[in-house]
Amino acid sequence: MNWLHYLLEANIYLAVFYAFYCLFLNKETHYTLNRVYLLLSCTVAFILPLVQVSALKPAAESAQQTYVTIATNSHNNTTPALVNYQPPVSHFTVHDAILYLYITGMAVMALLLLIKIGKLIKMTTRGNTILNDKYKLIGIESSNAAFSFFNYLFIGTKINGSDTIIRHELVHIKQKHSADIIFIEILRIVNWFNPIIYFVQISLKTVHEYIADEQTAAHETDAITYSSFLVDNAYGINGSSITHSFFNYNLLKKRIIMLNQKRSGNLARLKYLVAVPICAGMLCASTLAFSKDYALIDLAPVHHQPALPTLADSIPKVKSQQNDTHLQPPPPPIFVKDTYVDLFNYLNKTITYPKSELKTNQAGLVALSFDVKAQGKIANISITKNAGTAFNQQVLQALKTYPGTVNETVGRHKMIVYFCTDYYKFIKTPDAAELKAPDYDFSLMVFGASKYPFMPPYKTNKKATNVPAAQVEINHTTKFPPPPPPAPPVSMQADTPIRATTDIFNKYVARNVRYPAIDRDKKIGGRVIAAFDVVDGKINDPQIVRGVEPVMDGELLRAIKAYDGTLDLKDGHYSIPTLFQVVDYKGSNQVVVSHLPEANTADKPAKQSAGFSTAVSLNEVVIVAYPSQIK
């Protein structure tokens, strides 16, 4: 509810400004300055929430880098399409109630203002007389009312001393006091729930009367004579609340007191300068005390490290290793099917970067296909994409010497290995397009430069779910497992609208999730998976379905619950994996030092709401933290 947070913050500042006025400026006779202060404070109070000074934010935030990987994981996780979906029933929420109540209040206040203006317009048609070729004098038959509205002056025929009253009302007209009142009336419509705005309006109208009395008394013999005139004519009729009525019983005593009060000296003007540090203090509070995303102006933006690139975005150029003073981010995570974990870890340790290609900074991408036999053995290995003899031999030799098995279904499978000395240059090459291909079982990255870390062993507690089951005797008591879900339709495959529509949400999670300090210090990391329903573009019932550690799980859940935007997705059940990693230096290299907690319960079954039989996995978000201080 960003709109509500904005209104609450603005009204807090308005209350502070008005409290300062009542304590220090209310009794001063610098009426014009008081008028300016009241108008400016109302304006600034609604501008401050839109301004922030990012440089004031704690430096500790720079110790964490976050980035979003756009590499699809639809082929590495069981994320079939939605089936058997039942349209959800919409519910009336507290947010809806507050919104409708606020709009109703605004509508009532706007209607009352239009009625008041309509009555004044109707009165102007009764006849008028031009005064000084600029002001219209409207005579009201058999009335003792006197008031003004913009350049219209309404005065009753029963009033005595009309010249003095007209002189008083002309001050309101010349100084355009009615424009101030309309401005405050509009603020009343927006802030009808805040009593402070009503007090501000009363104070502003009082200042208007002080100004008019001061200038009118200057034309009289003395202030006492004018004060006597006010007392003698204290029984007139008030005009509309949006007009400046000469006869205002509530202000009569204050007007006479201020008219005869000793004028404030020049030193009193210094009080108005105190508003500057008050405004600066509230600007700092707006930046530090309020967590918001509706700030439009940043007076002093903090200079963060360059934004980390993603596969879907254009990648900024990276300085050479000799001149680069920024920390190099770790490579995007590699998604591995659980049935290939052992093979992946073996290849990760066995494959090395060819020395000749490393000297020339040559990159390459090797794609292979192979058969998985009934016993899980790998056979019939062939190269489907050639990267050069040296690269091919490294991969073939490692794959052929693999002593273990893979718990995969019998048949033909594919894998990909890419060698590079500079990942950010590599993904700009035509070969990098192969990384988006959805039909590879897993991929492996081999780096040939010291500024990149070796890939850590891939850990998982999950057992293979697609291993062929042993043959069993079938009888009337045999329970068959449900059939496998259908393959995702084209609209859910990689490089389709789901990638673009979730990119904003993924980046929101990356910006707002903070690596828990307790986990960062203990170097605890892992993959947390959250699931939620999307109903009419809104996130509903977010839950952690695979966790790492309670504080870490709660931080991800907090960020998702705070998301107030919409997702351009079909109504259904979705999940978003988030990888937490702690990265530190070992010499000049960066290495991933995080690990799962000792007692990990990462394999809780996913809870799906009624009407949803499967969950569609969104792109993974990576949260990176550094335990040592970054200089």
N, C-alpha and C positions, 0 to 999 in steps of 0.2 A: 504494500500500500504506500508507494512512494509519494503519491499526492497528499496523503494524510500526514506522513512524516514531514513533508515540506511545510504544510500549514502549521503543524505544531511547532516546528523550529522557528518559523517566521513570527508566530505569536509570542513565543518566549522572548525574542529580541524586542518586539514591540512593547512588551510589559517592562523590560529593563529600561528602554528609552523613556517611557512615560514615568516610571518611578523616579528617574533622575530629574525629569522636569518638575514633578511635584515637590521634590525635596529641595531643589536648588534654584529653579528658574521661575516658579509660579508667582513669586512676590516681586519680581523685578519689573521695572517700568519700561524696559526696552521691548515694547510690545511687538514691534516689527520683527525683531530677532526671535521672539517667542513664537510668532506665527511661522517664520521660516523653519525653526527647529521642529515644530510639530509636524509640518508637512514633510520635511526631509526625513525625519525619524520614521514616519509611516512608510515612506518609499524605501529607505535603506533596509528596514526590517524585512522586507520581502525580496531584497536583492542579495543580502548576505548569505542566505542558504544556498544560493546558486554559485557562490564564489568559494574557492578554497586555496590554500597555500600548501601545495604538496611537499615543499621543502621542509615543512615543520613536522612531518610525520616521522615517527621513530626510525632511526637508521637500521634497527634490527630487521625491518622488513626486507632490506636488501640482501640479507643472508639466505634468502630462499629464492630460487628461480623456478618458475613453472612454465611448462610449455605443453602444447597439445599435439599429439601425433595424429595425423590424418590417415595413416596407413590402415586400411580396412582390416578387420579381424573376423569378417563374416565367414571366411572359409576355415578359420581355426577354432571357432567355438560353435557349439550347437545352438544356432540362433535361427531356427526356421521361421517361416512367416506366421502371421496370425490366422488362426482357424477357430471356428465355432464362436465367433465374437457376438456378444449380445449388447445392443446399445445401452449405455448406462443411463440411469435416471438422474437428472440434474437436481441438485440440492441448493436450497437457499442458505447461504452462509452468513456469518457475522459481518464479513467484509461487504457483502451485498446490502445488508441492513444499514450499515454505517453510510455507505454511498448513497442509498436512496433517501435516508434521513437528511443528509447534508444537501442533496439536490432539492429536496422539498423545502428546506429552510431558505435556500437561495431563491427559489421561485416565489415564495411568499414575500420575502423582503423586496425583490424586484417588482412584484405586483403593487405593493404599497407605495413604492417610489413613483411608479407610473401613475398611480391614482392621484398622488399629491401634485405632480407636474400637470396632469390633465385638468385639475381644478383651477390651477393658476392660469393655464392657457384659456380656460373658459372665462375667467374674470377679465382677461385682457380684451375680450370682445364687447364689453359693456360700454366702451367709449374711452378715448384717451386724449390727452393734450400734450403736445410736444414741448419739452422743456429744454431750453438752450440748444435746440436743434440736435440733441444727442440722447436725451432721456425722455421716456414716456411716462407721464403722470396719469395714473388711473384713479379717478374719483369714485369713492364708494358711498352711495347714498345712505343717509341715516345710520352711519357707523362711526365709531371712534377708534378704529383700527389704523395702524400705520406700520408698513413693512415694505421691504424691497426684495427683488429677485432679478439678478443680472441688471439690465438697464430699464426695468419696470419698477416704478415706485407707486405703491398703493397707499392711499390716505383717505380716511373717512371725512365726511363733511362736518361732523360734530366736534372735531378736534380744535382746540385753541393753541395758538402759538405754532401754527403750521410751518412758518418760515424756519424756525429752529429745528423742527423735526425733519423738514425737507433737507436742510443743510447736513444734518446727521446722517440721513439715509443716502445722500449723495456721496458721502465718504465710502460707504459700502460699495456703491456702484462703481466709483472711479477706481478703487483698488481691487475690484473683481473678487470680492469676498464670496460671492455665490459660487464661483468656480471651486473654491476650497471646499465648500459644503457639499457640492456634487461629488467631488473626489472622495470625501469621507463617506458619503452615502454609498458609493460603489464599493469601498472597502467594507462597509457594514454588510453588504450583500454577500461578499466573499467570506467575511469573518463574523457572521451573525451569531455564532456560538460563543464568541469571546466578549465578555463584558468590558474589557479594556477599551475596545474600539468605541464604545458608547461614551466612556469618560473622555476619550480623546476628542470626540466631536463636541462635547460640552465645553471643554477647555478651549478649543479652537474658536467656537462662537463667542466665548467670553472675551478672548483676546481681540476679536473683531470689534466687539462693543467698546473695549478700552481704547482701541485706535480711533474709532469714530467719535467717542466722547472727548478724547484729548484734542482732536482737531476742531471739533465743534466748539469746545470751551474756549479755544483761542480766538474765536470771533466774538465771544461774549465779553462782558466787563471783567469778570474773573470767574474762577472755578466755582466759588460759592454761589454765584448767581445761577450758573448752569445747574448746579446741584439742586438748588431750590426749584428750578424748572422741572427737573426729573421727579422730585417729590410731588409737586403740584399736578403732574400729569401721570401719576402712577396707576391710574385706573382705566387705562385704555385696554383694548382687546388684542391679545397675541395673534400673530399670523401663523402661517403654516410652519412646521418644524424645519422645512428646507429654506425658509426665508429669514431675513434679519428683521426681527420685530423690535420697534422702538420700545414697546411696553413689555417688559419681561420682569415680572415681580421677583423671580428667584435671583436675578442678577442685580437688582436695583441697589441693594446694600453694598455689594462688592464694587459696583461701578462708582458709587459715591466715595467709598473708602479709597479706591485706587486713584480717583480723580484728584483727591486732596492729599495723596501720599507724596512724600518727598521723592524727587526724581533720583533714580539710580545713577551712580557715578560711572566713569569710564572703566574703572577697575572691575566693575561687575561684569563687563563684557568678557573678561577672561574666563568666567565660568562656562561660557559656551564652548571654549576650546577643550574642556574636559570631555566633550562628546567624542573627540577624535580618539583618545586612548580607549574609551569605552567601545567605540566601533571596532578598533583594532583587536581588543580583547575578545569581542564576540566573533570576529573573523577567525581568530585562532581556535576558539571553541568550536566553531562550525567545522573546522578541519580536523581537530583532534578528538572531540567528544562525540561526534555524530558519524556513524557509518552509513554512507549514502552513495548513490550513483546518479543523483540528479544534478550534481554540480556542473555548470556549463562553462565557468571561467576559472582558470588556474593562474593566479598572479605570479607564482614562483614554482613552476613545475620542477620536480626532482629529475635529475638526469640519470636515468637507469641505464643499465647495460643494454646493448642492442637487443631488440626482441628476437627470441630464438625462432628459427625458421621451422616450417612444417612442410610436408610433402605437397600440400595443396596450395601453398602460398609461394609468391616469388621470393627468392632467397637473396638477401643482401650480400654484398661481397665481404669476404673475411680477410683480414690482414694476414700477411705472412707470419710464420711462426716466430721469426726473429724480432718482428716489430709489434707483435700482438701482445698487449698488456691485459686483455680481458680473459676471463676464464672461458675455456672451451666447454660447451655443454656436452654431456654424455650423449651417445647416439640414441635414437628412438628405440624403444623396446622391441624385441623380436617375439612374435607370437608363435608359440609352438604347441601343436596338438599333444595332449598328454601321452598319447601312444608313441611319440617320437622323442620323449625327453632324454632317454638314455643315449639314443643315437646322436641327438643334438649335442649333448655334453661331450661325447667321444670326439665328434668332428671338431668341436670348438677347441679341444686340447691338441688335436692331431694336425690339423691343417695350419700351415705357416705360409707367410707371404713370400713368393719367389724373390730371391735376392736381386736378380737382374731387373725385374720389373719394378722392384722397390727403388732401385737407384734412379730410374727414369720417371718415377712417380706415375707409372702406368696403372690404370684401373681395368678391371674386367668383371664380367658377369657370366657365371657358368650355370646353366640349367640342365638338369638330369631327369631321367625317368628310370624306373626300376620296377621289378615284380616282387611282390611279397608272397612267399610260398605258405603252405599250410602250417608249417612249423614256425612261421614268423621270420624265416631267413630271407635275406635280400639276394636277388639274382637278376641276371640279364640287364645290367646297368648300361645305359647309353647316354651320350651327350645330345641334348636337343638344342642347346644354344652354346656356340663355341666362343670362348674368350681368349684363346691362344694356348699353345702347347703347355707352357709352364703352369698356367692356371688349371687347365684341364687335368694334368697329371696329379697335381696336389689333391684335387677333389676325388678323382677316381681311385687313387692309391688309398686315401683315407677311408673311402666308402667300402672298398673291397676288403680291407683288413679289419673291418668292424666285426668283433667276435660275438656280439650279442644278437638279440632278436628284437623285432618290433611287434607290438601287439595290435597290428592293423588287420583290416579285412583283406582277404586274399584278392589280388588283382594288381593292376598297374597304378603306380603313384608317381608323384613329381616332387622335386625339391629344387631350391635355388640357392647359390652361394655367390656373394658379390664381394670382390676385393677392391679396396680403395684406400688412398693415402689422405684424401680430403673429402669427407662425406658431403659437404655442402657444394663442392664442385661436381662431385659425382652425380648427385641427383638432378643436375641440370642437363646431363647427357641423355641421348636417346635410349641408352641401355636402362636408365632408371625407370622408364615407363614400364619395364617388365615387372617392377616391384608391385605394381598395382594389379597384376594379373590374379584373378581370384581362384585359379585352379591348382595352385601349389600347396602341398601339405605343410611345408614350413620353409623358412628362409634362414640363412646364416650370414653374418657380416664378419669379414676379416679385415682388420686395420693394419696398415703398414707404417704408421707414424707414431712417435712417442707421445704426442699430445692427446691421443685417444686411448682410452683404457681397453684392456682385454675384456671381452664379454664375460660376465660371471656365469657360473653354472646355473642352468635353469632348474628351479626347484618346484616341485608340485607334490601335493598330498593326495591328489586324485588318482584313482585307479581307472584303467581304461574301461570305457563304457561300450566300446564297439568291437570287443574281442569275440570271435565266433564261439558260441556256447557249445559245450560238450553235448554229444548226442544223448538223449534221455528217452526212456520208454514213454510213449504217449498212450494215455488211457482217459477214461471219463473224468478223472480227478485232476488231469493236467490243466494248469492255468497258463494260457499263452500271454506273453507280454503284448502291450499295445503296439500296433504297427508304427514304424518310424514316421515322423512327420514329413509332409511333402517338402520338396526343395523350395528355397525362397524364390518368389517370382522375380522377374527382371527388375521391377521397381525397387526391390530391396537389395539388389546386388551392389557391388562397389561402383563408384563413379556415377551414381544415380542421385536424384534429388535428396535422398536421406542424408547424403554426405553434406550438402550445402545447408539443409535446413537445421541440422544439429550442430553446425560449426560454431554458431554464436553461443549456444548453450555450453558446448565443451569449453570454449574460451572463458565463459563466465565461471565455470567450475574451477578452471586453472587459476584464474585471478583471485577467487574468493576462498578457496581451500587453503588453510595455513597448516604447514607441517607441525604437529604438536611438539612442543619443546621437549617434553618428557621422552617421547619416542625418538626425536632427533638425537638427544644426548645419549640415549641407550643404543643408538644406531639400529633401531627397529624399523623395518620396512616390509613391504609386500603389496599384494594386489587386493584391493577392496572392491567388491561389486555391489552396487546399489540397484534396486529395481523399483519401478514406479509405474503407475497408470497414467496415460495421457487421455484426458477427457475434454473435448472441445478446445484442444490446444493447450490446456493447463495441466500441470503436474499434480497428481493426487496420490496419496498414500505411499510416500517414499519409504523404503525399508532397506536395511542391509541384509543381503542374502548370502554374502560370503565375506566374512570379516577377518581382520588380522589382530587388532587390539582395540579394546573398548573406546579409548580416547580418540584414536585414529578413525575408527568407524563413526563415532559421534560427530567428528569434525566434518566428514563428507556429508553425513545426513543433515547437519545444520545448514551447510551451504545449499544443498538441493532444496530444502524446505524454504529457504529465504528467496529462492528464485521467483520473481513475480512476472516474468515475461511469458511469452507463448511459444509453443513449438509447432511448426508447420508439419505435423505428423498426423497420420490416421489414428483414431482412437484405438488404444490397445495397451499392451503391457510391454515395457521396455526395460533394459538394463544398461548401466554404464560402468565399465571397469575403470578403476583409478589406481595407478601404480605409484606407490610412495617409495622413493629411493634416497638414501643418504650417500653423497659423493664427497670424497676427501682426496687430498694429495698424498702420494707416495713418491717422494723426490719431485720430479717435474711432471709426473703423470697423474691423471685423475683416475680413481678407481671407485667402484661401487662398494661401499663398506657396510651397507645395511643388510639385515638378516631377519628372518621370521622370528617371532618370540618362541621361547622354548615350548610353551603349551599353546599351540595354535589350533584354533577351531575354525579353520577356513572353509570347511566343506559342509556348512549348514545347507539343507535343501532350500531351494528358492520357494518363497511363498507367493502364490499367484492368486489374484482376486477372482471372484466369481465372474464368469464370462470370458476369461482369458485362459487359454490352454498353453500358450507358449510366450516367450519373451524375446523381443528383437534386440540384439546387442548394438549399442551405439559405439562410436569410435572411442578408443581409450585415451584417458587423460593422464599425464605424468606429472607428479609433484616432486621436485628435487630440492633437497636441503643440504647445506654444508655445515658440518659440526664445528669446524675451526673458523675463526674470524676472518672475513674477507677484507683485504686491504687494497 
